Amino acid sequence: MGAHEFHNTKTAKTAQEAFKLLVEEAKEELRERFEDEDEDGGYLEDLTYAGNIAAKVGFEMERPLAGESALACVNRCMRGADHWAMETDSDAACVDGGADPKRPGYRIFHFFGLARA
């Protein structure tokens, strides 16, 4: 088995809501990908090796450095060999990208990490 990096962005009112929506979307993608291969849905029983955000059970917030944008923070952390989110057994990391200019009351959240595949 290997591991895959993931980076997902979602607009929501809270990071918790965004995480939940992303995990559900990832599960649906898996359902569609494997529906012909596994009619029982057994692939959804254990998401440990999903290879995406669905493999994560939670997240922790990561803060950009002074003067650093949210995306620069994500890139720095994903490229840092020793960043905690880049371990397969860790929670996902989340960076708050700020207010969504297209949706008042919503924020842009970036989730990233490494998931077993």
Backbone torsions as a table, in degrees:
resi	resn	phi	psi	omega
1	MET	NA	152.9	-179.7
2	GLY	-122.1	-156.1	179.1
3	ALA	-146.0	150.4	178.1
4	HIS	-125.4	139.6	171.5
5	GLU	-78.5	146.2	173.7
6	PHE	-134.9	150.5	174.3
7	HIS	-146.1	112.9	-179.5
8	ASN	-122.2	141.6	177.8
9	THR	-119.6	136.4	-179.7
10	LYS	-145.2	139.2	174.1
11	THR	-96.3	129.6	179.7
12	ALA	-159.5	174.7	178.0
13	LYS	-76.2	-33.0	179.5
14	THR	-135.5	160.4	176.5
15	ALA	-64.0	-36.9	179.5
16	GLN	-61.6	-43.8	178.5
17	GLU	-63.9	-43.7	-179.9
18	ALA	-62.2	-43.5	179.6
19	PHE	-61.1	-47.3	-179.4
20	LYS	-59.7	-44.8	179.2
21	LEU	-63.0	-42.3	179.9
22	LEU	-65.5	-40.8	178.6
23	VAL	-63.9	-43.2	178.4
24	GLU	-62.9	-40.9	177.6
25	GLU	-63.5	-40.5	179.5
26	ALA	-66.1	-39.4	177.0
27	LYS	-63.9	-42.0	179.1
28	GLU	-63.2	-39.9	177.0
29	GLU	-60.9	-42.7	177.6
30	LEU	-63.8	-42.6	178.4
31	ARG	-55.8	-48.3	-178.5
32	GLU	-65.8	-39.3	-177.7
33	ARG	-66.2	-37.8	-173.1
34	PHE	-109.4	7.5	-174.2
35	GLU	-60.3	-35.0	178.8
36	ASP	-75.8	-27.1	-176.3
37	GLU	-85.8	-29.4	-173.4
38	ASP	-139.4	90.4	-177.0
39	GLU	-66.8	-22.4	-179.4
40	ASP	-75.7	-17.4	-174.3
41	GLY	76.8	16.5	-177.3
42	GLY	-59.8	-26.9	179.9
43	TYR	-64.6	-19.3	179.7
44	LEU	-89.8	-9.2	-179.7
45	GLU	-68.5	-37.5	-179.0
46	ASP	-128.7	104.9	-178.1
47	LEU	-93.5	12.0	-178.3
48	THR	-53.3	-34.7	-176.6
49	TYR	-111.9	32.2	-178.1
50	ALA	-66.7	-28.3	-179.7
51	GLY	78.2	8.4	179.7
52	ASN	-146.2	-168.2	-175.4
53	ILE	-62.4	-21.4	178.7
54	ALA	-63.1	-19.2	179.3
55	ALA	-77.6	-10.9	-176.5
56	LYS	-95.7	141.5	179.6
57	VAL	-98.7	-11.2	-179.8
58	GLY	-165.2	-174.1	179.8
59	PHE	-148.4	161.4	174.2
60	GLU	-128.4	145.0	-179.7
61	MET	-77.5	141.6	174.9
62	GLU	-119.4	136.5	-179.0
63	ARG	-106.8	136.5	174.8
64	PRO	-64.1	153.0	173.7
65	LEU	-70.4	164.1	179.1
66	ALA	-54.0	125.5	178.1
67	GLY	80.0	2.0	-177.6
68	GLU	-94.7	136.7	176.9
69	SER	-75.3	164.7	179.1
70	ALA	-60.4	-45.2	-179.1
71	LEU	-68.2	-35.5	176.0
72	ALA	-64.5	-37.4	176.9
73	CYS	-62.6	-47.5	178.7
74	VAL	-57.9	-47.9	-179.1
75	ASN	-62.5	-43.4	179.1
76	ARG	-60.9	-46.2	-177.6
77	CYS	-67.8	-38.8	-179.8
78	MET	-69.8	-27.3	-179.6
79	ARG	-90.6	-11.7	179.4
80	GLY	-78.3	114.3	-175.6
81	ALA	-59.6	-23.8	-175.9
82	ASP	-109.1	15.6	179.6
83	HIS	-74.5	135.2	-175.9
84	TRP	-57.6	-33.3	-177.9
85	ALA	-71.1	-15.3	-178.1
86	MET	-94.0	27.7	172.2
87	GLU	-113.9	137.7	-173.7
88	THR	-64.1	-26.2	-177.5
89	ASP	-92.1	3.5	-178.3
90	SER	-88.9	166.8	170.1
91	ASP	-70.0	165.9	171.6
92	ALA	-70.9	157.4	172.9
93	ALA	-102.3	150.9	179.6
94	CYS	-134.8	132.5	175.1
95	VAL	-117.2	128.4	177.5
96	ASP	-78.6	116.5	-177.7
97	GLY	-87.6	2.4	177.8
98	GLY	96.6	-177.2	-177.2
99	ALA	-64.0	140.7	175.8
100	ASP	-82.9	115.1	-177.0
101	PRO	-66.1	-18.0	-178.9
102	LYS	-92.2	-14.4	-176.6
103	ARG	-137.3	94.5	179.8
104	PRO	-55.5	136.1	179.9
105	GLY	88.1	-4.2	179.4
106	TYR	-110.0	156.1	178.5
107	ARG	-125.6	159.2	178.1
108	ILE	-100.7	124.7	-179.2
109	PHE	-118.5	135.4	177.9
110	HIS	-110.9	121.0	177.3
111	PHE	-110.7	140.8	-179.7
112	PHE	-152.6	165.2	177.2
113	GLY	162.0	-162.7	-179.2
114	LEU	-126.0	129.7	-177.5
115	ALA	-124.2	140.8	176.1
116	ARG	-63.6	145.4	179.2
117	ALA	-136.6	NA	NA
